């Protein structure tokens, strides 16, 4: 596969493809292109998607349920091994093969089930406390849907998902077209 083919598929330029890939090592041969299978496996390893990840979901509300039921998570190797909520009426309720746990047992369950990633789908006023508890329990990363910047050690990456900001970006793009 050539860098031109990859560029067309990724909607970029061949030069950008070559430059981006060069940051991670040598993948192709000048004039011959890339072995697609080898490149795919190398990129999967670099992105950390060549393995399964144990995930805990905090927040059994509408966003939490939508995330839990999203089929691409499982098919891409993200295995939800625990769900937590603070609402007593939800504790013990079954979601698929999981039962919603109380936040009181958060650290214990995180360690017991070897959770690596935590998804926070909770209100901003409790997100920092839960994030700090997750870090103390040993998680490696946090996907944050709460509309707050989390303060965690630099070795624990946080990805923020703010749907309002994404909608504002989309509104801006549409407004600029007219």
N, C-alpha and C positions, 0 to 999 in steps of 0.2 A: 504494500500500500504506500502510495507517495504522500509527501507532505501536502501536495495540492488536493488530493482526495480527502485527507483528514481535515484540511482547512475548509473545504466545501461543506463537509459534514458538520463541522463545528461553527460555521459561519464566521470565519476569520481568514487570515492570510497564511500562505505557506511559510513565509518568513516568521510569523508569530508562532506557528506550530513548532518549527525547528528551535526557535529561541526558548519557548516554554519547556520543551522536552530536554533541552541541553542543561537546564537547571538541575535535573535529576540524574544525569548521566548520559551515556552514549547508547542510543537505541537503534538507530538506523545506519545504513551504509550509503555514503554519497553516491548518487546516481542510481541506486537500487531501491531506495525507500526503506520501509519498515516491514518486518515480519509481523503481521497483524496479531497472531496468537501470542507471540512473545511480548509484544507491546501491551496488549490487553492485560496479560498476567502481571507484567511489571507495574503497570499503572494501578491495578487492583491492589497490589502489595503496598505501593506508595501511599495510596488513599486509605489503606486499612480496611478495605472491603473484601479482602480475600479470606475472611474468617467471620465467625459469629460473635456478636456482642451481647452481653447481658445488660438489659435495660430495666430501670424502675421508672414508673410513671407516678408522679405526685399530682393529684387532682382528678377526681372521678366525676367531673362535671361534663358539660357538653363538649368542650375542646378536648378534654382527656379521653372521652369516649370516641370521638372522631379519630383521634390519633391512635388509640388502641385498635380500632377496627380497620385502620388503613392497611390494606393487604401488602403494599410494597415494603413496609417495614420488615415483615417476616421473610418475604421473598428475597430481600437484600441482606439478610443476616442479623437483623435487630430483633432479638428475642426478649419480649416483655416478660420478666420473671417475677415482678412484684408491682402492685398498684396500692397507692396510699391515699387516704383522705382523712379529713378531720371531722366530717359530718357523721355523728353516731348512727344516723339512719342508713348510711351507706356501708358502714363497717360490716364485713361478713357477706356482703352481696357478691354473687358470682358474676364475673365478666369472662366469658369463655372458660378457659381452664384455670383462671385465677380468681382468688377471693380477695376483695378489697380489705387491706390491713389498716389498722389505726396508726396514726403518726407516732404514738407512744412506743411502738416497737420498730420504728424506722431504722435506727442504727443496727439493731440486732438482725433484722431481716436483710439489710444491705450486705452485711458481712457474711451471714449464713448462706446467702444465695450468690455470693461473689459478683455483686452488681458492679459494673464498670461505668455505665452512663446513666444519668438521671435526666428525665424530662420534667420540667416544672410547668404545669398548666394550672397555676394557682394565682390568687390575688397578690398584688404587689406588696401589701402589708405583711405577708407571711413568707414571701419568697427569699429574702435575705437569711432569715433564721433557718429555713429548710436547706438552703444552699450551704450554709456554714456547717450544718449537721451532716450533710452529704460529704463534704470535704473531710470532716473529722472521721467519718465512717470509711473513708478510703476510695471514694469514686474518682474516676479519671477525667470526667468531663461532664458538662451540664448543657442541655438544650433548654433555653429559657424563653417561655412564652409570656412571662409576667412583664408588665410594662415598667421595669425598673432595672437599673444597672447594678449588677451584683458585684460585691467586693469579695473576691476569692484570691488565693495565692496564684502567682503567675504560672505555676506548673499545672494548674487545673484550667484547661480551656473552657470558655463559655461562648456559646453561639446564641445570640439574641434574635428572637423572631417577634417583630412588632408589626402586627397586621395593619395597624393604622398608618404607620410610616410607609409600608408597602403600597397601600391604597393611595396615599398622598403622592408617592412617586409615579404611580400609574395616572393619577389625575393630572399631574404636571406634564407627563408625556402627551396626553391627549390634548391638553390646553395648548401646548406648543405647536401642535399640528395645525390648529385652526388660526 
